[in-house]
Amino acid sequence: MAVFPRGGALTAWGNAYLKGRASLDEADVHTVADDALHRVVGVPGEDDPVPLSIALGRLRAAGVTGFRLVLPDAGDVIGLPGPPEVTARAVAAKEAVLTVGPVEAP
């Protein structure tokens, strides 16, 4: 059985929320699923890690129009814009979810 990348749920449900096809609560519940704790770092307007529902709302307010899933492998980092420490973490995790559209750096 294939393993669905964890970032796949965030990409799918986050995009559904941004397009108005799912509520914030639906996106949160279906993304987090049975995981005990999800916190997002680097969210515009937030100094500390925040729950996924707050992150999605802040990202939408910051002009994010979509999410994109990247599945990098060592030596094949196409689609990752960097910086190097982000690329290294994405390769180690074998996935990354990138935002599409305007966003202010934290």
CYANA upper distance limits for C-alpha pairs under 8 A (distance plus 0.5 A):
  4 PHE  CA      8 GLY  CA      7.30
  5 PRO  CA      9 ALA  CA      8.07
  5 PRO  CA     95 GLU  CA      7.69
  6 ARG  CA     10 LEU  CA      7.77
  7 GLY  CA     11 THR  CA      6.58
  7 GLY  CA     69 LEU  CA      7.06
  7 GLY  CA     95 GLU  CA      7.24
  7 GLY  CA     96 ALA  CA      7.05
  7 GLY  CA     97 VAL  CA      6.47
  8 GLY  CA     12 ALA  CA      6.57
  8 GLY  CA     69 LEU  CA      6.99
  9 ALA  CA     13 TRP  CA      6.37
  9 ALA  CA     14 GLY  CA      8.35
  9 ALA  CA     30 HIS  CA      7.67
  9 ALA  CA     31 THR  CA      5.66
 10 LEU  CA     14 GLY  CA      5.80
 10 LEU  CA     15 ASN  CA      8.47
 10 LEU  CA     27 ALA  CA      8.25
 10 LEU  CA     31 THR  CA      5.83
 10 LEU  CA     97 VAL  CA      8.19
 11 THR  CA     15 ASN  CA      6.41
 11 THR  CA     67 PHE  CA      5.78
 11 THR  CA     68 ARG  CA      6.66
 11 THR  CA     69 LEU  CA      6.71
 11 THR  CA     97 VAL  CA      7.22
 12 ALA  CA     16 ALA  CA      6.75
 12 ALA  CA     67 PHE  CA      8.49
 13 TRP  CA     17 TYR  CA      6.64
 13 TRP  CA     22 ALA  CA      7.80
 13 TRP  CA     26 GLU  CA      8.30
 13 TRP  CA     27 ALA  CA      5.35
 13 TRP  CA     28 ASP  CA      8.37
 13 TRP  CA     30 HIS  CA      7.56
 13 TRP  CA     31 THR  CA      7.08
 14 GLY  CA     18 LEU  CA      6.69
 14 GLY  CA     27 ALA  CA      6.56
 14 GLY  CA     56 LEU  CA      7.62
 14 GLY  CA     66 GLY  CA      7.91
 14 GLY  CA     67 PHE  CA      7.26
 15 ASN  CA     19 LYS  CA      6.59
 15 ASN  CA     65 THR  CA      8.29
 15 ASN  CA     66 GLY  CA      5.89
 15 ASN  CA     67 PHE  CA      6.54
 16 ALA  CA     20 GLY  CA      6.69
 16 ALA  CA     21 ARG  CA      5.39
 16 ALA  CA     22 ALA  CA      5.76
 16 ALA  CA     27 ALA  CA      7.98
 17 TYR  CA     21 ARG  CA      6.25
 17 TYR  CA     22 ALA  CA      5.16
 17 TYR  CA     23 SER  CA      6.24
 17 TYR  CA     24 LEU  CA      6.57
 17 TYR  CA     27 ALA  CA      6.72
 18 LEU  CA     60 ARG  CA      7.18
 18 LEU  CA     65 THR  CA      6.83
 18 LEU  CA     66 GLY  CA      7.16
 19 LYS  CA     65 THR  CA      8.39
 22 ALA  CA     26 GLU  CA      6.47
 22 ALA  CA     27 ALA  CA      6.87
 23 SER  CA     27 ALA  CA      6.77
 24 LEU  CA     28 ASP  CA      6.62
 24 LEU  CA     53 SER  CA      6.91
 24 LEU  CA     56 LEU  CA      8.14
 24 LEU  CA     57 GLY  CA      8.25
 25 ASP  CA     29 VAL  CA      6.56
 25 ASP  CA     53 SER  CA      7.70
 26 GLU  CA     30 HIS  CA      6.50
 27 ALA  CA     31 THR  CA      6.42
 27 ALA  CA     53 SER  CA      8.37
 28 ASP  CA     32 VAL  CA      6.45
 28 ASP  CA     52 LEU  CA      6.81
 28 ASP  CA     53 SER  CA      6.15
 29 VAL  CA     33 ALA  CA      6.10
 32 VAL  CA     36 ALA  CA      8.40
 32 VAL  CA     37 LEU  CA      8.21
 32 VAL  CA     38 HIS  CA      7.24
 38 HIS  CA     51 PRO  CA      6.50
 38 HIS  CA     52 LEU  CA      6.79
 39 ARG  CA     49 PRO  CA      5.90
 39 ARG  CA     50 VAL  CA      5.54
 39 ARG  CA     51 PRO  CA      5.24
 39 ARG  CA     52 LEU  CA      6.56
 40 VAL  CA     49 PRO  CA      5.60
 40 VAL  CA     50 VAL  CA      5.78
 40 VAL  CA     51 PRO  CA      6.78
 40 VAL  CA     52 LEU  CA      6.72
 40 VAL  CA     55 ALA  CA      6.96
 41 VAL  CA     48 ASP  CA      7.13
 41 VAL  CA     49 PRO  CA      4.99
 41 VAL  CA     50 VAL  CA      7.24
 42 GLY  CA     46 GLU  CA      7.60
 42 GLY  CA     47 ASP  CA      7.85
 42 GLY  CA     48 ASP  CA      8.23
 42 GLY  CA     49 PRO  CA      7.73
 42 GLY  CA    105 ALA  CA      8.28
 42 GLY  CA    106 PRO  CA      6.05
 43 VAL  CA     47 ASP  CA      8.18
 43 VAL  CA     49 PRO  CA      8.14
 43 VAL  CA     50 VAL  CA      8.25
 43 VAL  CA     55 ALA  CA      6.60
 43 VAL  CA     58 ARG  CA      7.52
 43 VAL  CA     59 LEU  CA      7.56
 43 VAL  CA    106 PRO  CA      6.83
 44 PRO  CA     58 ARG  CA      7.12
 44 PRO  CA     59 LEU  CA      7.49
 44 PRO  CA     62 ALA  CA      7.61
 44 PRO  CA    103 VAL  CA      7.73
 44 PRO  CA    104 GLU  CA      6.46
 44 PRO  CA    105 ALA  CA      6.89
 44 PRO  CA    106 PRO  CA      5.54
 45 GLY  CA     58 ARG  CA      8.00
 45 GLY  CA    106 PRO  CA      7.27
 46 GLU  CA     50 VAL  CA      8.02
 46 GLU  CA    106 PRO  CA      7.93
 47 ASP  CA    106 PRO  CA      8.16
 50 VAL  CA     54 ILE  CA      6.80
 50 VAL  CA     55 ALA  CA      6.78
 51 PRO  CA     55 ALA  CA      6.84
 52 LEU  CA     56 LEU  CA      6.59
 53 SER  CA     57 GLY  CA      6.85
 54 ILE  CA     58 ARG  CA      6.61
 55 ALA  CA     59 LEU  CA      6.49
 56 LEU  CA     60 ARG  CA      6.64
 57 GLY  CA     61 ALA  CA      6.73
 58 ARG  CA     62 ALA  CA      6.62
 59 LEU  CA     63 GLY  CA      7.06
 59 LEU  CA     64 VAL  CA      6.01
 59 LEU  CA    103 VAL  CA      7.58
 60 ARG  CA     64 VAL  CA      5.55
 60 ARG  CA     65 THR  CA      7.41
 62 ALA  CA    102 PRO  CA      6.90
 62 ALA  CA    103 VAL  CA      5.57
 62 ALA  CA    104 GLU  CA      7.25
 63 GLY  CA    101 GLY  CA      6.52
 63 GLY  CA    102 PRO  CA      5.36
 63 GLY  CA    103 VAL  CA      6.48
 64 VAL  CA     99 THR  CA      6.78
 64 VAL  CA    100 VAL  CA      6.13
 64 VAL  CA    101 GLY  CA      5.08
 64 VAL  CA    102 PRO  CA      5.97
 64 VAL  CA    103 VAL  CA      6.70
 65 THR  CA     99 THR  CA      8.13
 65 THR  CA    100 VAL  CA      6.16
 65 THR  CA    101 GLY  CA      5.80
 65 THR  CA    102 PRO  CA      8.36
 66 GLY  CA     99 THR  CA      6.43
 66 GLY  CA    100 VAL  CA      5.37
 66 GLY  CA    101 GLY  CA      7.45
 67 PHE  CA     97 VAL  CA      6.86
 67 PHE  CA     98 LEU  CA      6.07
 67 PHE  CA     99 THR  CA      5.13
 67 PHE  CA    100 VAL  CA      6.19
 68 ARG  CA     97 VAL  CA      6.02
 68 ARG  CA     98 LEU  CA      5.59
 68 ARG  CA     99 THR  CA      6.81
 68 ARG  CA    100 VAL  CA      7.55
 69 LEU  CA     95 GLU  CA      7.63
 69 LEU  CA     96 ALA  CA      6.41
 69 LEU  CA     97 VAL  CA      5.15
 69 LEU  CA     98 LEU  CA      6.93
 70 VAL  CA     79 GLY  CA      6.95
 70 VAL  CA     80 LEU  CA      7.76
 70 VAL  CA     95 GLU  CA      6.10
 70 VAL  CA     96 ALA  CA      5.71
 70 VAL  CA     97 VAL  CA      6.74
 70 VAL  CA     98 LEU  CA      8.00
 71 LEU  CA     91 VAL  CA      8.47
 71 LEU  CA     94 LYS  CA      6.09
 71 LEU  CA     95 GLU  CA      4.89
 71 LEU  CA     96 ALA  CA      7.05
 72 PRO  CA     76 ASP  CA      6.42
 72 PRO  CA     77 VAL  CA      5.49
 72 PRO  CA     78 ILE  CA      7.46
 72 PRO  CA     79 GLY  CA      8.49
 72 PRO  CA     80 LEU  CA      8.39
 72 PRO  CA     90 ALA  CA      7.37
 72 PRO  CA     91 VAL  CA      5.97
 72 PRO  CA     94 LYS  CA      5.94
 72 PRO  CA     95 GLU  CA      6.48
 72 PRO  CA     96 ALA  CA      8.37
 73 ASP  CA     77 VAL  CA      6.76
 73 ASP  CA     91 VAL  CA      6.00
 73 ASP  CA     94 LYS  CA      6.53
 74 ALA  CA     91 VAL  CA      6.51
 77 VAL  CA     87 THR  CA      7.88
 77 VAL  CA     91 VAL  CA      7.89
 80 LEU  CA     87 THR  CA      6.80
 81 PRO  CA     87 THR  CA      8.10
 82 GLY  CA     86 VAL  CA      6.25
 82 GLY  CA     87 THR  CA      5.79
 83 PRO  CA     87 THR  CA      6.84
 84 PRO  CA     88 ALA  CA      6.56
 85 GLU  CA     89 ARG  CA      6.77
 86 VAL  CA     90 ALA  CA      6.64
 87 THR  CA     91 VAL  CA      6.63
 88 ALA  CA     92 ALA  CA      6.67
 89 ARG  CA     93 ALA  CA      6.63
 90 ALA  CA     94 LYS  CA      6.18
 90 ALA  CA     95 GLU  CA      5.80
 90 ALA  CA     96 ALA  CA      5.80
 91 VAL  CA     95 GLU  CA      7.15
